[in-house]
């Protein structure tokens, strides 16, 4: 279920629907608009 919600949110981010510049920049920085997914590196510390 989490992956489905992520994919829906990703589609919205890519279409610039309801997100601001800061949100889109965050997603781009994480690589989530490309092939990266949060569940692949969930145990890494941010920084």
N, C-alpha and C positions, 0 to 999 in steps of 0.2 A: 504494500500500500504506500509506503514512504517513497519508493521509487516512482510510482505513478504520479504522486503529488509533485515530486521533484521535476519530472518530465513536463508536467503541465506548467509549472512555474518557469522552467527553462524556455518553453515555447513563448510564454508571455514576455520574458526578458528579451529574447531574440527579436520579438515583434515590437518592442518598446511600448508595451501595453501596461499602463498603470505603474510604471517604475520610473524613478528619477535617475539622474546622471550618476549619483553616488551608488545606487543599487546596481546599476549596469556595470560600473567600473569594478565593484566588488566581485561580481560574477566573472567578469573578464579576467581579473587578477587571479582568481582561483582556477581559471581554466575551464569552468563549468559550461561555458557556451561552446566549447570545443568538445574534446573527447574525455576530459577529466571528470571524475565523479567523486562526490564526497565520501562515499562508503569504501572507496579503494584505499584512502589514506586517513581513515578516521582515528588511527592511533598515534599519528604524528603530532607533535606539539607545534602550535603556531608560533611564528616569529621570524 
